[in-house]
Amino acid sequence: MIDSWKQEILDTELRFSNMAQKEGMNTAFLAFVADNGVLLRNDKLIKGKESIKSYMKNSTSKGLSWKPDFVDVSNSGDLGYTYGKYTYRYQDSLGNDVTSKGIFHTVWKRQPDGSWKFVWD
């Protein structure tokens, strides 16, 4: 069972990343966040889907891509996490192309309908 749950989380993470690249960050983050999800951005916690929606409202960038290097899940199959590398490409205020790379960490929680949503990013 654990391996199939890990695969579910991996598949969800990849759908999340693909949506961010095709439809923009705002659409993807709102589609995959749990109602009580939390984002850590610039040393600030953004708590809850509505606060995340407000924070992300102008984030239409399609320049964010990532892929998990590691996936794990609890023995009960209701909580899991991923981490890996991301690349973010954008233009600064002067029109210069900028590339930022780093490490991401996402915590996933199984929802009552069986789907996975992130509760920490």
N, CA and C atoms as a LAMMPS dump frame, in Angstrom:
ITEM: TIMESTEP
0
ITEM: NUMBER OF ATOMS
363
ITEM: BOX BOUNDS ff ff ff
-5.0000000000000000e+02 5.0000000000000000e+02
-5.0000000000000000e+02 5.0000000000000000e+02
-5.0000000000000000e+02 5.0000000000000000e+02
ITEM: ATOMS id mol type element x y z
1 1 1 N 0.814 -1.206 0
2 1 2 C 0 0 0
3 1 3 C 0.856 1.268 0
4 2 1 N 1.92 1.267 0.787
5 2 2 C 2.748 2.479 0.914
6 2 3 C 3.246 2.926 -0.458
7 3 1 N 3.716 1.979 -1.271
8 3 2 C 4.233 2.358 -2.592
9 3 3 C 3.139 2.972 -3.465
10 4 1 N 1.923 2.474 -3.387
11 4 2 C 0.855 3.055 -4.209
12 4 3 C 0.476 4.441 -3.695
13 5 1 N 0.521 4.652 -2.384
14 5 2 C 0.255 5.985 -1.837
15 5 3 C 1.344 6.969 -2.246
16 6 1 N 2.6 6.513 -2.214
17 6 2 C 3.696 7.373 -2.676
18 6 3 C 3.478 7.77 -4.132
19 7 1 N 3.05 6.806 -4.938
20 7 2 C 2.807 7.094 -6.357
21 7 3 C 1.675 8.104 -6.52
22 8 1 N 0.627 7.986 -5.695
23 8 2 C -0.474 8.956 -5.743
24 8 3 C 0.044 10.369 -5.469
25 9 1 N 0.882 10.491 -4.45
26 9 2 C 1.435 11.799 -4.1
27 9 3 C 2.332 12.316 -5.217
28 10 1 N 3.185 11.459 -5.752
29 10 2 C 4.06 11.853 -6.859
30 10 3 C 3.232 12.323 -8.051
31 11 1 N 2.206 11.561 -8.411
32 11 2 C 1.35 11.949 -9.535
33 11 3 C 0.671 13.297 -9.28
34 12 1 N 0.226 13.519 -8.046
35 12 2 C -0.411 14.787 -7.689
36 12 3 C 0.582 15.933 -7.805
37 13 1 N 1.789 15.723 -7.29
38 13 2 C 2.828 16.77 -7.363
39 13 3 C 3.135 17.12 -8.817
40 14 1 N 3.218 16.116 -9.683
41 14 2 C 3.519 16.361 -11.098
42 14 3 C 2.367 17.076 -11.8
43 15 1 N 1.12 16.736 -11.464
44 15 2 C -0.029 17.458 -12.03
45 15 3 C -0.011 18.917 -11.582
46 16 1 N 0.342 19.13 -10.317
47 16 2 C 0.453 20.478 -9.746
48 16 3 C 1.492 21.29 -10.525
49 17 1 N 2.673 20.733 -10.72
50 17 2 C 3.744 21.414 -11.44
51 17 3 C 3.34 21.693 -12.891
52 18 1 N 2.754 20.708 -13.543
53 18 2 C 2.334 20.89 -14.938
54 18 3 C 1.285 21.99 -15.066
55 19 1 N 0.338 22.025 -14.123
56 19 2 C -0.685 23.065 -14.168
57 19 3 C -0.059 24.444 -13.978
58 20 1 N 0.916 24.555 -13.079
59 20 2 C 1.581 25.842 -12.841
60 20 3 C 2.257 26.341 -14.113
61 21 1 N 2.842 25.437 -14.878
62 21 2 C 3.53 25.821 -16.11
63 21 3 C 2.543 26.16 -17.222
64 22 1 N 1.417 25.475 -17.282
65 22 2 C 0.467 25.67 -18.38
66 22 3 C -0.576 26.748 -18.096
67 23 1 N -1.045 26.804 -16.831
68 23 2 C -2.161 27.693 -16.509
69 23 3 C -1.789 28.819 -15.556
70 24 1 N -0.555 28.811 -15.054
71 24 2 C -0.106 29.859 -14.147
72 24 3 C -0.116 29.424 -12.697
73 25 1 N 0.693 30.123 -11.916
74 25 2 C 0.862 29.767 -10.504
75 25 3 C -0.431 29.931 -9.712
76 26 1 N -1.143 31.014 -9.922
77 26 2 C -2.365 31.271 -9.178
78 26 3 C -3.348 30.113 -9.33
79 27 1 N -3.631 29.729 -10.558
80 27 2 C -4.575 28.649 -10.827
81 27 3 C -4.128 27.349 -10.171
82 28 1 N -2.856 27.019 -10.327
83 28 2 C -2.348 25.753 -9.798
84 28 3 C -2.362 25.72 -8.272
85 29 1 N -1.866 26.775 -7.644
86 29 2 C -1.816 26.773 -6.184
87 29 3 C -3.213 26.692 -5.587
88 30 1 N -4.163 27.387 -6.164
89 30 2 C -5.522 27.345 -5.625
90 30 3 C -6.193 26.001 -5.889
91 31 1 N -5.814 25.324 -6.954
92 31 2 C -6.388 24.005 -7.249
93 31 3 C -5.862 22.923 -6.31
94 32 1 N -4.644 23.078 -5.803
95 32 2 C -4.009 22.001 -5.04
96 32 3 C -3.847 22.291 -3.556
97 33 1 N -4.248 23.463 -3.081
98 33 2 C -4.112 23.781 -1.657
99 33 3 C -5.347 23.292 -0.893
100 34 1 N -5.118 22.762 0.307
101 34 2 C -6.217 22.432 1.211
102 34 3 C -6.786 23.726 1.788
103 35 1 N -7.996 23.669 2.28
104 35 2 C -8.624 24.871 2.84
105 35 3 C -7.792 25.491 3.949
106 36 1 N -7.079 24.66 4.704
107 36 2 C -6.249 25.152 5.813
108 36 3 C -4.76 25.151 5.457
109 37 1 N -4.432 25.15 4.16
110 37 2 C -3.041 25.137 3.714
111 37 3 C -2.28 26.386 4.13
112 38 1 N -0.962 26.247 4.183
113 38 2 C -0.083 27.339 4.602
114 38 3 C 1.056 27.478 3.595
115 39 1 N 1.36 28.706 3.206
116 39 2 C 2.537 29.01 2.392
117 39 3 C 3.531 29.757 3.267
118 40 1 N 4.796 29.458 3.094
119 40 2 C 5.868 30.248 3.705
120 40 3 C 6.523 31.026 2.576
121 41 1 N 6.393 32.344 2.619
122 41 2 C 6.969 33.203 1.59
123 41 3 C 7.625 34.405 2.266
124 42 1 N 8.881 34.638 1.939
125 42 2 C 9.602 35.804 2.455
126 42 3 C 9.492 35.915 3.979
127 43 1 N 9.743 34.82 4.663
128 43 2 C 9.684 34.753 6.132
129 43 3 C 8.314 35.105 6.698
130 44 1 N 7.264 34.919 5.917
131 44 2 C 5.904 35.202 6.361
132 44 3 C 5.025 33.985 6.082
133 45 1 N 4.132 33.671 7.027
134 45 2 C 3.175 32.59 6.83
135 45 3 C 1.88 33.156 6.258
136 46 1 N 1.402 32.55 5.185
137 46 2 C 0.111 32.895 4.61
138 46 3 C -0.779 31.688 4.904
139 47 1 N -1.761 31.879 5.777
140 47 2 C -2.55 30.771 6.312
141 47 3 C -3.954 30.746 5.734
142 48 1 N -4.341 29.582 5.2
143 48 2 C -5.695 29.373 4.71
144 48 3 C -5.84 29.698 3.238
145 49 1 N -6.737 28.963 2.593
146 49 2 C -6.932 29.099 1.148
147 49 3 C -7.324 30.515 0.747
148 50 1 N -8.179 31.159 1.526
149 50 2 C -8.612 32.516 1.172
150 50 3 C -7.449 33.514 1.24
151 51 1 N -6.597 33.382 2.244
152 51 2 C -5.423 34.268 2.342
153 51 3 C -4.442 33.981 1.211
154 52 1 N -4.296 32.707 0.869
155 52 2 C -3.413 32.332 -0.24
156 52 3 C -3.97 32.879 -1.547
157 53 1 N -5.283 32.806 -1.717
158 53 2 C -5.926 33.356 -2.922
159 53 3 C -5.627 34.844 -3.055
160 54 1 N -5.744 35.569 -1.957
161 54 2 C -5.457 37.002 -1.968
162 54 3 C -3.985 37.26 -2.279
163 55 1 N -3.105 36.493 -1.663
164 55 2 C -1.666 36.646 -1.874
165 55 3 C -1.279 36.348 -3.321
166 56 1 N -1.884 35.32 -3.902
167 56 2 C -1.502 34.851 -5.24
168 56 3 C -2.258 35.551 -6.369
169 57 1 N -3.179 36.458 -6.063
170 57 2 C -4.086 36.993 -7.086
171 57 3 C -3.382 37.583 -8.3
172 58 1 N -2.184 38.088 -8.139
173 58 2 C -1.462 38.665 -9.275
174 58 3 C -0.365 37.747 -9.812
175 59 1 N -0.32 36.518 -9.322
176 59 2 C 0.732 35.57 -9.728
177 59 3 C 0.27 34.759 -10.93
178 60 1 N 0.446 35.323 -12.095
179 60 2 C 0.051 34.626 -13.315
180 60 3 C 1.232 33.951 -13.992
181 61 1 N 2.412 34.074 -13.406
182 61 2 C 3.628 33.541 -14.016
183 61 3 C 3.503 32.06 -14.345
184 62 1 N 4.038 31.698 -15.495
185 62 2 C 4.117 30.298 -15.896
186 62 3 C 5.571 29.848 -15.892
187 63 1 N 6.417 30.602 -15.201
188 63 2 C 7.848 30.335 -15.198
189 63 3 C 8.331 29.481 -14.045
190 64 1 N 7.417 28.912 -13.272
191 64 2 C 7.807 28.072 -12.145
192 64 3 C 7.699 26.614 -12.541
193 65 1 N 8.79 25.884 -12.346
194 65 2 C 8.767 24.44 -12.609
195 65 3 C 9.502 23.725 -11.49
196 66 1 N 9.065 22.513 -11.206
197 66 2 C 9.711 21.732 -10.158
198 66 3 C 9.436 20.258 -10.373
199 67 1 N 10.249 19.452 -9.739
200 67 2 C 10.08 18.002 -9.805
201 67 3 C 10.582 17.412 -8.499
202 68 1 N 9.776 16.557 -7.868
203 68 2 C 10.213 15.967 -6.607
204 68 3 C 11.354 14.971 -6.808
205 69 1 N 12.303 15.021 -5.886
206 69 2 C 13.391 14.039 -5.834
207 69 3 C 13.084 12.942 -4.823
208 70 1 N 12.141 13.223 -3.912
209 70 2 C 11.845 12.279 -2.837
210 70 3 C 10.378 12.405 -2.447
211 71 1 N 9.765 11.274 -2.176
212 71 2 C 8.375 11.204 -1.728
213 71 3 C 8.314 10.203 -0.583
214 72 1 N 7.578 10.55 0.477
215 72 2 C 7.32 9.587 1.536
216 72 3 C 5.899 9.793 2.038
217 73 1 N 5.376 8.784 2.702
218 73 2 C 4.008 8.823 3.19
219 73 3 C 3.942 8.106 4.528
220 74 1 N 3.004 8.528 5.364
221 74 2 C 2.819 7.887 6.67
222 74 3 C 2.296 6.467 6.497
223 75 1 N 2.494 5.661 7.513
224 75 2 C 1.995 4.284 7.48
225 75 3 C 0.476 4.22 7.377
226 76 1 N -0.196 5.273 7.844
227 76 2 C -1.656 5.314 7.776
228 76 3 C -2.156 5.823 6.42
229 77 1 N -1.25 6.362 5.58
230 77 2 C -1.62 6.803 4.239
231 77 3 C -2.415 8.091 4.19
232 78 1 N -2.339 8.902 5.243
233 78 2 C -3.111 10.14 5.223
234 78 3 C -2.256 11.401 5.162
235 79 1 N -0.941 11.251 5.334
236 79 2 C -0.023 12.378 5.281
237 79 3 C 1.238 11.972 4.545
238 80 1 N 1.749 12.866 3.72
239 80 2 C 2.978 12.586 2.999
240 80 3 C 3.731 13.872 2.726
241 81 1 N 4.918 13.73 2.202
242 81 2 C 5.691 14.919 1.855
243 81 3 C 6.588 14.637 0.666
244 82 1 N 6.965 15.735 0.019
245 82 2 C 7.872 15.677 -1.122
246 82 3 C 8.911 16.771 -0.955
247 83 1 N 10.049 16.576 -1.601
248 83 2 C 11.007 17.663 -1.741
249 83 3 C 11.793 17.449 -3.007
250 84 1 N 12.368 18.529 -3.497
251 84 2 C 13.135 18.465 -4.731
252 84 3 C 13.598 19.852 -5.129
253 85 1 N 13.915 20 -6.391
254 85 2 C 14.458 21.257 -6.905
255 85 3 C 13.409 22.002 -7.724
256 86 1 N 13.459 23.321 -7.633
257 86 2 C 12.582 24.147 -8.459
258 86 3 C 13.41 25.16 -9.231
259 87 1 N 12.838 25.659 -10.309
260 87 2 C 13.397 26.751 -11.094
261 87 3 C 12.283 27.75 -11.344
262 88 1 N 12.585 29.015 -11.093
263 88 2 C 11.618 30.088 -11.312
264 88 3 C 12.25 31.109 -12.248
265 89 1 N 11.601 31.323 -13.383
266 89 2 C 12.085 32.281 -14.375
267 89 3 C 11.08 33.423 -14.492
268 90 1 N 11.607 34.653 -14.476
269 90 2 C 10.75 35.827 -14.579
270 90 3 C 11.572 37.003 -15.088
271 91 1 N 10.876 38.097 -15.381
272 91 2 C 11.549 39.331 -15.771
273 91 3 C 11.461 40.312 -14.616
274 92 1 N 12.586 40.939 -14.309
275 92 2 C 12.586 41.939 -13.242
276 92 3 C 11.998 43.255 -13.756
277 93 1 N 11.968 44.268 -12.91
278 93 2 C 11.331 45.545 -13.257
279 93 3 C 12.017 46.26 -14.418
280 94 1 N 13.257 45.881 -14.722
281 94 2 C 13.977 46.483 -15.846
282 94 3 C 13.866 45.66 -17.126
283 95 1 N 13.116 44.544 -17.051
284 95 2 C 12.938 43.689 -18.22
285 95 3 C 14.021 42.651 -18.393
286 96 1 N 14.904 42.516 -17.41
287 96 2 C 15.962 41.508 -17.483
288 96 3 C 15.418 40.138 -17.103
289 97 1 N 15.844 39.115 -17.828
290 97 2 C 15.463 37.748 -17.486
291 97 3 C 16.236 37.31 -16.249
292 98 1 N 15.514 36.754 -15.289
293 98 2 C 16.104 36.297 -14.037
294 98 3 C 15.712 34.836 -13.825
295 99 1 N 16.665 34.036 -13.369
296 99 2 C 16.389 32.647 -13.024
297 99 3 C 16.779 32.428 -11.574
298 100 1 N 15.855 31.889 -10.813
299 100 2 C 16.085 31.57 -9.412
300 100 3 C 15.9 30.064 -9.236
301 101 1 N 16.835 29.424 -8.567
302 101 2 C 16.737 27.98 -8.325
303 101 3 C 16.815 27.727 -6.834
304 102 1 N 16.17 26.65 -6.405
305 102 2 C 16.203 26.314 -4.993
306 102 3 C 15.606 24.958 -4.721
307 103 1 N 15.319 24.736 -3.455
308 103 2 C 14.751 23.477 -2.981
309 103 3 C 13.345 23.763 -2.461
310 104 1 N 12.395 22.901 -2.806
311 104 2 C 11.047 23.02 -2.27
312 104 3 C 10.766 21.852 -1.334
313 105 1 N 9.79 22.053 -0.474
314 105 2 C 9.31 21.02 0.438
315 105 3 C 7.809 21.195 0.565
316 106 1 N 7.055 20.164 0.279
317 106 2 C 5.598 20.235 0.332
318 106 3 C 5.073 19.121 1.223
319 107 1 N 4.111 19.443 2.077
320 107 2 C 3.439 18.445 2.906
321 107 3 C 2.036 18.252 2.332
322 108 1 N 1.689 17 2.094
323 108 2 C 0.415 16.637 1.481
324 108 3 C -0.478 15.916 2.488
325 109 1 N -1.781 16.201 2.437
326 109 2 C -2.747 15.533 3.315
327 109 3 C -3.879 14.972 2.462
328 110 1 N -4.211 13.701 2.746
329 110 2 C -5.329 13.083 2.029
330 110 3 C -6.626 13.752 2.482
331 111 1 N -7.463 14.097 1.513
332 111 2 C -8.728 14.754 1.784
333 111 3 C -9.846 13.713 1.938
334 112 1 N -10.977 14.104 2.505
335 112 2 C -12.079 13.156 2.69
336 112 3 C -12.513 12.458 1.392
337 113 1 N -12.346 13.123 0.253
338 113 2 C -12.727 12.502 -1.025
339 113 3 C -11.626 11.594 -1.589
340 114 1 N -10.501 11.446 -0.855
341 114 2 C -9.406 10.577 -1.287
342 114 3 C -8.31 11.298 -2.054
343 115 1 N -8.56 12.542 -2.454
344 115 2 C -7.542 13.308 -3.186
345 115 3 C -6.475 13.809 -2.216
346 116 1 N -5.377 14.291 -2.771
347 116 2 C -4.3 14.876 -1.974
348 116 3 C -4.271 16.378 -2.217
349 117 1 N -4.168 17.157 -1.148
350 117 2 C -4.002 18.607 -1.216
351 117 3 C -2.833 18.977 -0.33
352 118 1 N -2.136 20.057 -0.69
353 118 2 C -1.007 20.428 0.167
354 118 3 C -1.474 21.266 1.342
355 119 1 N -0.83 21.039 2.481
356 119 2 C -1.121 21.799 3.698
357 119 3 C 0.078 22.674 4.086
358 120 1 N 1.209 22.484 3.415
359 120 2 C 2.408 23.281 3.661
360 120 3 C 3.215 23.351 2.375
361 121 1 N 3.605 24.567 2.018
362 121 2 C 4.485 24.735 0.868
363 121 3 C 5.411 25.897 1.161
